[in-house]
Amino acid sequence: MSAERITQAMDRIDRALSRIETQAALSRHSSNASSDNDDAGDSVLAQRHEALREQVESSLAELDTLIESLER
Protein backbone atom coordinates (compact mmCIF):
# COMPACT_ATOMS: atom_id res chain seq x y z
CA MET A 1 0.00 0.00 0.00
CA SER A 2 1.46 3.33 -1.00
CA ALA A 3 1.89 6.22 1.39
CA GLU A 4 -0.77 8.16 -0.51
CA ARG A 5 -3.31 5.35 -0.11
CA ILE A 6 -2.50 5.08 3.59
CA THR A 7 -3.01 8.81 3.99
CA GLN A 8 -6.31 8.62 2.12
CA ALA A 9 -7.45 5.73 4.31
CA MET A 10 -6.52 7.60 7.47
CA ASP A 11 -8.39 10.68 6.20
CA ARG A 12 -11.50 8.56 5.57
CA ILE A 13 -11.23 7.12 9.07
CA ASP A 14 -10.87 10.60 10.58
CA ARG A 15 -13.93 11.82 8.68
CA ALA A 16 -15.94 8.77 9.77
CA LEU A 17 -14.95 9.31 13.40
CA SER A 18 -15.97 12.96 13.12
CA ARG A 19 -19.38 11.93 11.80
CA ILE A 20 -19.77 9.44 14.65
CA GLU A 21 -18.83 12.08 17.22
CA THR A 22 -21.27 14.56 15.68
CA GLN A 23 -24.11 12.07 15.76
CA ALA A 24 -23.28 11.11 19.35
CA ALA A 25 -23.33 14.77 20.38
CA LEU A 26 -26.64 15.33 18.59
CA SER A 27 -28.06 12.23 20.24
CA ARG A 28 -26.96 13.39 23.69
CA HIS A 29 -28.43 16.83 23.03
CA SER A 30 -31.68 15.28 21.83
CA SER A 31 -31.84 12.94 24.84
CA ASN A 32 -31.23 15.80 27.25
CA ALA A 33 -33.95 17.86 25.59
CA SER A 34 -36.60 15.14 25.72
CA SER A 35 -38.86 15.13 28.75
CA ASP A 36 -39.50 11.35 28.80
CA ASN A 37 -35.92 10.19 29.40
CA ASP A 38 -35.93 6.39 29.77
CA ASP A 39 -33.19 5.08 32.09
CA ALA A 40 -33.41 1.54 30.68
CA GLY A 41 -33.06 2.89 27.15
CA ASP A 42 -30.08 4.96 28.24
CA SER A 43 -28.46 1.88 29.75
CA VAL A 44 -28.87 -0.10 26.53
CA LEU A 45 -27.56 2.83 24.52
CA ALA A 46 -24.55 3.15 26.82
CA GLN A 47 -23.79 -0.55 26.42
CA ARG A 48 -24.07 -0.31 22.63
CA HIS A 49 -21.84 2.75 22.65
CA GLU A 50 -19.20 0.95 24.71
CA ALA A 51 -19.29 -2.08 22.40
CA LEU A 52 -18.93 0.16 19.34
CA ARG A 53 -16.10 2.10 20.97
CA GLU A 54 -14.26 -1.14 21.69
CA GLN A 55 -14.73 -2.31 18.09
CA VAL A 56 -13.43 0.98 16.71
CA GLU A 57 -10.47 0.90 19.10
CA SER A 58 -9.64 -2.64 17.98
CA SER A 59 -9.93 -1.71 14.31
CA LEU A 60 -7.69 1.32 14.75
CA ALA A 61 -5.09 -0.80 16.55
CA GLU A 62 -5.18 -3.28 13.68
CA LEU A 63 -4.75 -0.46 11.17
CA ASP A 64 -1.81 0.89 13.16
CA THR A 65 -0.18 -2.54 13.06
CA LEU A 66 -0.74 -2.85 9.31
CA ILE A 67 0.63 0.61 8.66
CA GLU A 68 3.69 -0.07 10.79
CA SER A 69 4.37 -3.30 8.90
CA LEU A 70 4.14 -1.43 5.58
CA GLU A 71 6.61 1.21 6.73
CA ARG A 72 9.30 -1.43 7.31
ZAZAMI-929187 format. One record per residue: residue in one letter; x negated, y negated, z of N, C-alpha, C in turn; residue number from 1. Coordinates in steps of 0.1 Angstrom, whole numbers, plus 5000, padded with zeros to 4 digits. Atoms other than C-alpha are relative to their C-alpha. Example, Ala and Ser with C-alpha at 12.3 -4.5 7.8 and 13.67 -1.06 7.14 Angstrom:
<rs>
+------+--------+---------+------+---------+----------+-------+--------+---------+------+-----+
! code ! n_east ! n_north ! n_up ! ca_east ! ca_north ! ca_up ! c_east ! c_north ! c_up ! pos !
+------+--------+---------+------+---------+----------+-------+--------+---------+------+-----+
!    a !   4991 !    5012 ! 5000 !    4877 !     5045 !  5078 !   4991 !    4988 ! 5000 !   1 !
!    s !   5009 !    5011 ! 5000 !    4863 !     5011 !  5071 !   5008 !    4989 ! 5008 !   2 !
+------+--------+---------+------+---------+----------+-------+--------+---------+------+-----+
</rs>
This chain:
<rs>
+------+--------+---------+------+---------+----------+-------+--------+---------+------+-----+
! code ! n_east ! n_north ! n_up ! ca_east ! ca_north ! ca_up ! c_east ! c_north ! c_up ! pos !
+------+--------+---------+------+---------+----------+-------+--------+---------+------+-----+
!    m !   4991 !    5012 ! 5000 !    5000 !     5000 !  5000 !   4991 !    4988 ! 5000 !   1 !
!    s !   5009 !    5012 ! 5001 !    4985 !     4967 !  4990 !   5003 !    4990 ! 5011 !   2 !
!    a !   4998 !    5010 ! 4989 !    4981 !     4938 !  5014 !   5012 !    4991 ! 4997 !   3 !
!    e !   4988 !    5009 ! 5003 !    5008 !     4918 !  4995 !   5013 !    5008 ! 5003 !   4 !
!    r !   4988 !    4993 ! 4997 !    5033 !     4946 !  4999 !   5002 !    5002 ! 5015 !   5 !
!    i !   4999 !    5000 ! 4985 !    5025 !     4949 !  5036 !   5005 !    4987 ! 5005 !   6 !
!    t !   4995 !    5013 ! 4996 !    5030 !     4912 !  5040 !   5015 !    4998 ! 4997 !   7 !
!    q !   4986 !    5001 ! 5004 !    5063 !     4914 !  5021 !   5009 !    5008 ! 5010 !   8 !
!    a !   4993 !    4991 ! 4991 !    5074 !     4943 !  5043 !   5002 !    4993 ! 5014 !   9 !
!    m !   5000 !    5007 ! 4987 !    5065 !     4924 !  5075 !   5010 !    4988 ! 4999 !  10 !
!    d !   4991 !    5012 ! 5001 !    5084 !     4893 !  5062 !   5014 !    5005 ! 5000 !  11 !
!    r !   4986 !    4995 ! 5000 !    5115 !     4914 !  5056 !   5004 !    5005 ! 5014 !  12 !
!    i !   4998 !    4996 ! 4986 !    5112 !     4929 !  5091 !   5003 !    4988 ! 5008 !  13 !
!    d !   4998 !    5012 ! 4992 !    5109 !     4894 !  5106 !   5013 !    4994 ! 4997 !  14 !
!    r !   4987 !    5006 ! 5003 !    5139 !     4882 !  5087 !   5012 !    5008 ! 5006 !  15 !
!    a !   4990 !    4992 ! 4994 !    5159 !     4912 !  5098 !   5002 !    4998 ! 5015 !  16 !
!    l !   4999 !    5002 ! 4986 !    5150 !     4907 !  5134 !   5006 !    4986 ! 5003 !  17 !
!    s !   4993 !    5014 ! 4998 !    5160 !     4870 !  5131 !   5015 !    5001 ! 4999 !  18 !
!    r !   4985 !    4998 ! 5002 !    5194 !     4881 !  5118 !   5006 !    5007 ! 5012 !  19 !
!    i !   4995 !    4992 ! 4989 !    5198 !     4906 !  5146 !   5001 !    4990 ! 5013 !  20 !
!    e !   5000 !    5009 ! 4989 !    5188 !     4879 !  5172 !   5012 !    4990 ! 4999 !  21 !
!    t !   4989 !    5010 ! 5002 !    5213 !     4854 !  5157 !   5013 !    5007 ! 5003 !  22 !
!    q !   4987 !    4994 ! 4997 !    5241 !     4879 !  5158 !   5002 !    5003 ! 5014 !  23 !
!    a !   4999 !    4997 ! 4986 !    5233 !     4889 !  5193 !   5003 !    4987 ! 5008 !  24 !
!    a !   4997 !    5013 ! 4993 !    5233 !     4852 !  5204 !   5015 !    4996 ! 4997 !  25 !
!    l !   4986 !    5003 ! 5003 !    5266 !     4847 !  5186 !   5010 !    5009 ! 5008 !  26 !
!    s !   4991 !    4990 ! 4993 !    5281 !     4878 !  5202 !   5000 !    4996 ! 5015 !  27 !
!    r !   5000 !    5004 ! 4986 !    5270 !     4866 !  5237 !   5008 !    4988 ! 5002 !  28 !
!    h !   4993 !    5012 ! 5000 !    5284 !     4832 !  5230 !   5015 !    5003 ! 4999 !  29 !
!    s !   4986 !    4996 ! 5002 !    5317 !     4847 !  5218 !   5005 !    5007 ! 5013 !  30 !
!    s !   4996 !    4992 ! 4988 !    5318 !     4871 !  5248 !   5002 !    4990 ! 5012 !  31 !
!    n !   4999 !    5010 ! 4989 !    5312 !     4842 !  5273 !   5012 !    4991 ! 4998 !  32 !
!    a !   4989 !    5009 ! 5002 !    5339 !     4821 !  5256 !   5014 !    5007 ! 5002 !  33 !
!    s !   4987 !    4993 ! 4999 !    5366 !     4849 !  5257 !   5004 !    5000 ! 5015 !  34 !
!    s !   4994 !    5000 ! 4987 !    5389 !     4849 !  5287 !   5002 !    5014 ! 5006 !  35 !
!    d !   4997 !    4987 ! 4996 !    5395 !     4886 !  5288 !   4987 !    5009 ! 4999 !  36 !
!    n !   5013 !    4993 ! 5000 !    5359 !     4898 !  5294 !   5002 !    5014 ! 5006 !  37 !
!    d !   4999 !    4986 ! 4995 !    5359 !     4936 !  5298 !   4987 !    5006 ! 5004 !  38 !
!    d !   5013 !    4995 ! 4994 !    5332 !     4949 !  5321 !   4996 !    5014 ! 4994 !  39 !
!    a !   5003 !    4987 ! 5006 !    5334 !     4985 !  5307 !   4995 !    4998 ! 4986 !  40 !
!    g !   5004 !    5003 ! 5014 !    5331 !     4971 !  5271 !   4986 !    4994 ! 5000 !  41 !
!    d !   5013 !    5006 ! 4999 !    5301 !     4950 !  5282 !   4989 !    5011 ! 5004 !  42 !
!    s !   5009 !    4990 ! 4997 !    5285 !     4981 !  5297 !   4996 !    5009 ! 4988 !  43 !
!    v !   5002 !    4992 ! 5013 !    5289 !     5001 !  5265 !   4991 !    4992 ! 4991 !  44 !
!    l !   5007 !    5008 ! 5009 !    5276 !     4972 !  5245 !   4985 !    4999 ! 5005 !  45 !
!    a !   5014 !    5001 ! 4995 !    5245 !     4968 !  5268 !   4993 !    5013 ! 4998 !  46 !
!    q !   5006 !    4987 ! 5003 !    5238 !     5006 !  5264 !   4996 !    5001 ! 4985 !  47 !
!    r !   5002 !    5000 ! 5015 !    5241 !     5003 !  5226 !   4988 !    4991 ! 4997 !  48 !
!    h !   5011 !    5010 ! 5002 !    5218 !     4972 !  5227 !   4987 !    5006 ! 5004 !  49 !
!    e !   5012 !    4995 ! 4995 !    5192 !     4990 !  5247 !   4995 !    5012 ! 4991 !  50 !
!    a !   5004 !    4989 ! 5009 !    5193 !     5021 !  5224 !   4994 !    4994 ! 4987 !  51 !
!    l !   5005 !    5007 ! 5013 !    5189 !     4998 !  5193 !   4987 !    4994 ! 5002 !  52 !
!    r !   5013 !    5006 ! 4997 !    5161 !     4979 !  5210 !   4989 !    5010 ! 5000 !  53 !
!    e !   5010 !    4990 ! 4999 !    5143 !     5011 !  5217 !   4996 !    5006 ! 4986 !  54 !
!    q !   5002 !    4995 ! 5014 !    5147 !     5023 !  5181 !   4992 !    4990 ! 4992 !  55 !
!    v !   5008 !    5011 ! 5007 !    5134 !     4990 !  5167 !   4986 !    5000 ! 5005 !  56 !
!    e !   5013 !    5000 ! 4994 !    5105 !     4991 !  5191 !   4992 !    5012 ! 4995 !  57 !
!    s !   5007 !    4988 ! 5005 !    5096 !     5026 !  5180 !   4997 !    4999 ! 4985 !  58 !
!    s !   5003 !    5002 ! 5014 !    5099 !     5017 !  5143 !   4989 !    4990 ! 4998 !  59 !
!    l !   5011 !    5010 ! 5002 !    5077 !     4987 !  5147 !   4986 !    5006 ! 5004 !  60 !
!    a !   5012 !    4993 ! 4996 !    5051 !     5008 !  5166 !   4995 !    5009 ! 4988 !  61 !
!    e !   5003 !    4991 ! 5011 !    5052 !     5033 !  5137 !   4994 !    4992 ! 4988 !  62 !
!    l !   5005 !    5008 ! 5010 !    5048 !     5005 !  5112 !   4986 !    4994 ! 5003 !  63 !
!    d !   5013 !    5005 ! 4995 !    5018 !     4991 !  5132 !   4990 !    5011 ! 4997 !  64 !
!    t !   5009 !    4989 ! 5002 !    5002 !     5025 !  5131 !   4997 !    5002 ! 4985 !  65 !
!    l !   5002 !    4998 ! 5015 !    5007 !     5029 !  5093 !   4992 !    4988 ! 4994 !  66 !
!    i !   5007 !    5011 ! 5005 !    4994 !     4994 !  5087 !   4985 !    5001 ! 5004 !  67 !
!    e !   5014 !    4998 ! 4995 !    4963 !     5001 !  5108 !   4993 !    5010 ! 4992 !  68 !
!    s !   5007 !    4989 ! 5008 !    4956 !     5033 !  5089 !   4997 !    4995 ! 4986 !  69 !
!    l !   5002 !    5005 ! 5013 !    4959 !     5014 !  5056 !   4988 !    4990 ! 5000 !  70 !
!    e !   5011 !    5010 ! 5000 !    4934 !     4988 !  5067 !   4986 !    5006 ! 5001 !  71 !
!    r !   5013 !    4993 ! 4999 !    4907 !     5014 !  5073 !   4994 !    5005 ! 4987 !  72 !
+------+--------+---------+------+---------+----------+-------+--------+---------+------+-----+
</rs>
